[in-house]
């Protein structure tokens, strides 16, 4: 599997190719479809990373402490 950065670079290349408008419509649609698949995969991976970071940031100091799972808990009151 390609790294996150490699897939992001490929997605940017797809976007540039489509934006230039120098390819046939069928090829543009095919590239667009590939780009959507890559984009959804990257978004899913970012969501996992965000959840992991939230857990790490809110890691309880004591075994009995419960972590804060809200992004801005001070704004909920």
VMD Tcl script that builds the backbone (N, CA, C; Angstrom):
set m [mol new atoms 231]
animate dup $m
set s [atomselect $m all]
$s set {name element resname resid chain x y z} {
  {N N UNK 1 A 0.846 -1.184 0.000}
  {CA C UNK 1 A 0.000 0.000 0.000}
  {C C UNK 1 A 0.889 1.244 0.000}
  {N N UNK 2 A 0.488 2.222 -0.751}
  {CA C UNK 2 A 1.226 3.476 -0.811}
  {C C UNK 2 A 1.024 4.261 0.479}
  {N N UNK 3 A 2.006 5.093 0.797}
  {CA C UNK 3 A 1.899 5.914 1.997}
  {C C UNK 3 A 0.832 6.993 1.807}
  {N N UNK 4 A 0.446 7.599 2.896}
  {CA C UNK 4 A -0.536 8.677 2.867}
  {C C UNK 4 A -0.063 9.783 1.934}
  {N N UNK 5 A 1.204 10.162 2.081}
  {CA C UNK 5 A 1.768 11.242 1.285}
  {C C UNK 5 A 1.780 10.905 -0.204}
  {N N UNK 6 A 2.108 9.669 -0.545}
  {CA C UNK 6 A 2.117 9.249 -1.950}
  {C C UNK 6 A 0.716 9.313 -2.558}
  {N N UNK 7 A -0.270 8.860 -1.785}
  {CA C UNK 7 A -1.650 8.905 -2.279}
  {C C UNK 7 A -2.139 10.341 -2.423}
  {N N UNK 8 A -1.747 11.210 -1.493}
  {CA C UNK 8 A -2.135 12.618 -1.571}
  {C C UNK 8 A -1.493 13.272 -2.796}
  {N N UNK 9 A -0.238 12.971 -3.048}
  {CA C UNK 9 A 0.444 13.505 -4.230}
  {C C UNK 9 A -0.243 13.033 -5.505}
  {N N UNK 10 A -0.614 11.751 -5.540}
  {CA C UNK 10 A -1.307 11.212 -6.713}
  {C C UNK 10 A -2.659 11.903 -6.916}
  {N N UNK 11 A -3.361 12.155 -5.828}
  {CA C UNK 11 A -4.639 12.861 -5.907}
  {C C UNK 11 A -4.441 14.272 -6.466}
  {N N UNK 12 A -3.389 14.950 -6.048}
  {CA C UNK 12 A -3.093 16.283 -6.565}
  {C C UNK 12 A -2.775 16.224 -8.062}
  {N N UNK 13 A -2.040 15.191 -8.484}
  {CA C UNK 13 A -1.723 15.024 -9.911}
  {C C UNK 13 A -3.000 14.795 -10.730}
  {N N UNK 14 A -3.900 13.990 -10.192}
  {CA C UNK 14 A -5.178 13.747 -10.866}
  {C C UNK 14 A -5.944 15.060 -11.024}
  {N N UNK 15 A -5.983 15.829 -9.950}
  {CA C UNK 15 A -6.702 17.103 -9.976}
  {C C UNK 15 A -6.113 18.037 -11.033}
  {N N UNK 16 A -4.793 18.133 -11.091}
  {CA C UNK 16 A -4.142 18.998 -12.073}
  {C C UNK 16 A -4.439 18.539 -13.497}
  {N N UNK 17 A -4.401 17.210 -13.718}
  {CA C UNK 17 A -4.664 16.669 -15.048}
  {C C UNK 17 A -6.084 17.005 -15.502}
  {N N UNK 18 A -7.042 16.830 -14.607}
  {CA C UNK 18 A -8.441 17.123 -14.953}
  {C C UNK 18 A -8.624 18.616 -15.170}
  {N N UNK 19 A -8.010 19.434 -14.315}
  {CA C UNK 19 A -8.164 20.878 -14.398}
  {C C UNK 19 A -7.603 21.445 -15.698}
  {N N UNK 20 A -6.525 20.854 -16.187}
  {CA C UNK 20 A -5.927 21.319 -17.449}
  {C C UNK 20 A -6.908 21.190 -18.604}
  {N N UNK 21 A -7.754 20.174 -18.566}
  {CA C UNK 21 A -8.776 20.005 -19.588}
  {C C UNK 21 A -8.265 19.527 -20.933}
  {N N UNK 22 A -7.108 18.903 -20.957}
  {CA C UNK 22 A -6.519 18.464 -22.219}
  {C C UNK 22 A -6.692 16.966 -22.461}
  {N N UNK 23 A -7.568 16.345 -21.718}
  {CA C UNK 23 A -7.812 14.913 -21.878}
  {C C UNK 23 A -9.254 14.688 -22.305}
  {N N UNK 24 A -9.520 13.566 -22.946}
  {CA C UNK 24 A -10.902 13.267 -23.349}
  {C C UNK 24 A -11.818 13.128 -22.131}
  {N N UNK 25 A -13.083 13.381 -22.361}
  {CA C UNK 25 A -14.073 13.332 -21.285}
  {C C UNK 25 A -14.077 11.983 -20.574}
  {N N UNK 26 A -14.017 10.888 -21.334}
  {CA C UNK 26 A -14.050 9.554 -20.726}
  {C C UNK 26 A -12.883 9.356 -19.767}
  {N N UNK 27 A -11.703 9.831 -20.163}
  {CA C UNK 27 A -10.528 9.706 -19.304}
  {C C UNK 27 A -10.666 10.598 -18.068}
  {N N UNK 28 A -11.226 11.773 -18.243}
  {CA C UNK 28 A -11.441 12.688 -17.122}
  {C C UNK 28 A -12.389 12.077 -16.102}
  {N N UNK 29 A -13.454 11.448 -16.587}
  {CA C UNK 29 A -14.416 10.808 -15.681}
  {C C UNK 29 A -13.749 9.652 -14.936}
  {N N UNK 30 A -12.938 8.877 -15.640}
  {CA C UNK 30 A -12.233 7.766 -15.019}
  {C C UNK 30 A -11.267 8.269 -13.943}
  {N N UNK 31 A -10.530 9.326 -14.251}
  {CA C UNK 31 A -9.611 9.904 -13.268}
  {C C UNK 31 A -10.371 10.486 -12.085}
  {N N UNK 32 A -11.513 11.115 -12.371}
  {CA C UNK 32 A -12.335 11.672 -11.294}
  {C C UNK 32 A -12.789 10.564 -10.350}
  {N N UNK 33 A -13.226 9.449 -10.908}
  {CA C UNK 33 A -13.650 8.308 -10.101}
  {C C UNK 33 A -12.497 7.800 -9.238}
  {N N UNK 34 A -11.316 7.681 -9.828}
  {CA C UNK 34 A -10.139 7.248 -9.061}
  {C C UNK 34 A -9.828 8.246 -7.945}
  {N N UNK 35 A -9.934 9.529 -8.273}
  {CA C UNK 35 A -9.674 10.561 -7.275}
  {C C UNK 35 A -10.643 10.503 -6.104}
  {N N UNK 36 A -11.902 10.234 -6.392}
  {CA C UNK 36 A -12.901 10.114 -5.323}
  {C C UNK 36 A -12.552 8.951 -4.398}
  {N N UNK 37 A -12.157 7.819 -4.969}
  {CA C UNK 37 A -11.782 6.654 -4.164}
  {C C UNK 37 A -10.581 6.975 -3.274}
  {N N UNK 38 A -9.581 7.625 -3.842}
  {CA C UNK 38 A -8.391 7.995 -3.064}
  {C C UNK 38 A -8.783 8.968 -1.966}
  {N N UNK 39 A -9.597 9.954 -2.307}
  {CA C UNK 39 A -10.027 10.966 -1.349}
  {C C UNK 39 A -10.760 10.351 -0.160}
  {N N UNK 40 A -11.668 9.426 -0.435}
  {CA C UNK 40 A -12.423 8.781 0.646}
  {C C UNK 40 A -11.498 7.959 1.534}
  {N N UNK 41 A -10.517 7.290 0.934}
  {CA C UNK 41 A -9.558 6.521 1.720}
  {C C UNK 41 A -8.714 7.415 2.613}
  {N N UNK 42 A -8.269 8.543 2.075}
  {CA C UNK 42 A -7.477 9.494 2.861}
  {C C UNK 42 A -8.302 10.085 3.995}
  {N N UNK 43 A -9.557 10.402 3.700}
  {CA C UNK 43 A -10.442 10.968 4.726}
  {C C UNK 43 A -10.662 9.966 5.858}
  {N N UNK 44 A -10.850 8.706 5.511}
  {CA C UNK 44 A -11.049 7.667 6.518}
  {C C UNK 44 A -9.797 7.524 7.391}
  {N N UNK 45 A -8.632 7.558 6.758}
  {CA C UNK 45 A -7.384 7.440 7.509}
  {C C UNK 45 A -7.187 8.638 8.434}
  {N N UNK 46 A -7.517 9.834 7.955}
  {CA C UNK 46 A -7.408 11.026 8.798}
  {C C UNK 46 A -8.346 10.954 10.002}
  {N N UNK 47 A -9.530 10.435 9.808}
  {CA C UNK 47 A -10.479 10.295 10.916}
  {C C UNK 47 A -9.923 9.373 11.991}
  {N N UNK 48 A -9.312 8.271 11.566}
  {CA C UNK 48 A -8.705 7.347 12.531}
  {C C UNK 48 A -7.588 8.025 13.308}
  {N N UNK 49 A -6.774 8.799 12.596}
  {CA C UNK 49 A -5.663 9.496 13.242}
  {C C UNK 49 A -6.184 10.537 14.217}
  {N N UNK 50 A -7.223 11.267 13.847}
  {CA C UNK 50 A -7.820 12.264 14.738}
  {C C UNK 50 A -8.337 11.621 16.015}
  {N N UNK 51 A -9.020 10.476 15.883}
  {CA C UNK 51 A -9.531 9.781 17.069}
  {C C UNK 51 A -8.382 9.334 17.964}
  {N N UNK 52 A -7.328 8.826 17.360}
  {CA C UNK 52 A -6.172 8.367 18.132}
  {C C UNK 52 A -5.530 9.533 18.882}
  {N N UNK 53 A -5.406 10.690 18.221}
  {CA C UNK 53 A -4.822 11.871 18.858}
  {C C UNK 53 A -5.688 12.335 20.020}
  {N N UNK 54 A -7.006 12.344 19.828}
  {CA C UNK 54 A -7.907 12.742 20.912}
  {C C UNK 54 A -7.737 11.826 22.119}
  {N N UNK 55 A -7.619 10.546 21.880}
  {CA C UNK 55 A -7.439 9.594 22.985}
  {C C UNK 55 A -6.103 9.843 23.670}
  {N N UNK 56 A -5.051 10.064 22.898}
  {CA C UNK 56 A -3.734 10.298 23.485}
  {C C UNK 56 A -3.693 11.592 24.286}
  {N N UNK 57 A -4.339 12.634 23.767}
  {CA C UNK 57 A -4.358 13.914 24.478}
  {C C UNK 57 A -5.131 13.801 25.777}
  {N N UNK 58 A -6.201 13.059 25.772}
  {CA C UNK 58 A -7.076 12.954 26.942}
  {C C UNK 58 A -6.781 11.725 27.785}
  {N N UNK 59 A -5.617 11.145 27.607}
  {CA C UNK 59 A -5.245 9.948 28.371}
  {C C UNK 59 A -5.315 10.267 29.862}
  {N N UNK 60 A -6.045 9.491 30.636}
  {CA C UNK 60 A -6.174 9.771 32.070}
  {C C UNK 60 A -4.828 9.656 32.793}
  {N N UNK 61 A -4.622 10.565 33.754}
  {CA C UNK 61 A -3.394 10.529 34.534}
  {C C UNK 61 A -3.433 9.412 35.568}
  {N N UNK 62 A -4.577 9.147 36.126}
  {CA C UNK 62 A -4.759 8.093 37.124}
  {C C UNK 62 A -5.653 7.015 36.528}
  {N N UNK 63 A -5.495 5.762 36.949}
  {CA C UNK 63 A -6.337 4.694 36.396}
  {C C UNK 63 A -7.832 4.932 36.565}
  {N N UNK 64 A -8.236 5.660 37.625}
  {CA C UNK 64 A -9.657 5.900 37.867}
  {C C UNK 64 A -10.206 7.094 37.087}
  {N N UNK 65 A -9.335 7.936 36.553}
  {CA C UNK 65 A -9.772 9.110 35.800}
  {C C UNK 65 A -10.378 8.683 34.473}
  {N N UNK 66 A -11.376 9.424 34.049}
  {CA C UNK 66 A -11.982 9.170 32.742}
  {C C UNK 66 A -11.515 10.261 31.777}
  {N N UNK 67 A -11.151 9.901 30.557}
  {CA C UNK 67 A -10.688 10.914 29.603}
  {C C UNK 67 A -11.830 11.790 29.102}
  {N N UNK 68 A -11.507 13.032 28.767}
  {CA C UNK 68 A -12.462 13.934 28.130}
  {C C UNK 68 A -12.542 13.547 26.666}
  {N N UNK 69 A -13.705 13.238 26.165}
  {CA C UNK 69 A -13.841 12.833 24.776}
  {C C UNK 69 A -14.350 13.955 23.878}
  {N N UNK 70 A -14.685 15.089 24.471}
  {CA C UNK 70 A -15.147 16.220 23.686}
  {C C UNK 70 A -13.957 17.071 23.285}
  {N N UNK 71 A -14.046 17.698 22.122}
  {CA C UNK 71 A -12.948 18.500 21.626}
  {C C UNK 71 A -12.753 19.764 22.457}
  {N N UNK 72 A -13.858 20.447 22.804}
  {CA C UNK 72 A -13.795 21.650 23.613}
  {C C UNK 72 A -14.786 21.527 24.768}
  {N N UNK 73 A -14.461 20.737 25.796}
  {CA C UNK 73 A -15.421 20.514 26.877}
  {C C UNK 73 A -15.792 21.783 27.638}
  {N N UNK 74 A -14.902 22.763 27.665}
  {CA C UNK 74 A -15.193 24.000 28.392}
  {C C UNK 74 A -16.318 24.809 27.748}
  {N N UNK 75 A -16.629 24.534 26.501}
  {CA C UNK 75 A -17.695 25.272 25.808}
  {C C UNK 75 A -19.067 24.620 25.955}
  {N N UNK 76 A -19.148 23.449 26.550}
  {CA C UNK 76 A -20.433 22.750 26.658}
  {C C UNK 76 A -21.235 23.182 27.873}
  {N N UNK 77 A -20.631 23.884 28.811}
  {CA C UNK 77 A -21.355 24.310 30.012}
  {C C UNK 77 A -22.182 25.529 29.771}
}
mol reanalyze $m
mol bondsrecalc $m
mol representation Tube
mol addrep $m
